[in-house]
């Protein structure tokens, strides 16, 4: 059998710095789907297209703290 190639898992650390109060309902749902929702919440997520597109929809409330690549 052929060995499967291990893909490197890029991780991204995201911090929420703005409140979801007085924002559109969709933006609150985007934060919730990222695992955020409270001020100064920090999450480490996989760096993929889905996460990047959600971050692009709420750039005024979140910031990227760090990016890392875990090569195993």
Secondary structure, DSSP 8 states (H G I E B T S, - for coil): --------EEEEEEEE-S--TTS-HHHHHHHHHTT--STT-EEEEE-SHHHHHHHHHTTTTEEEEEEEEE--
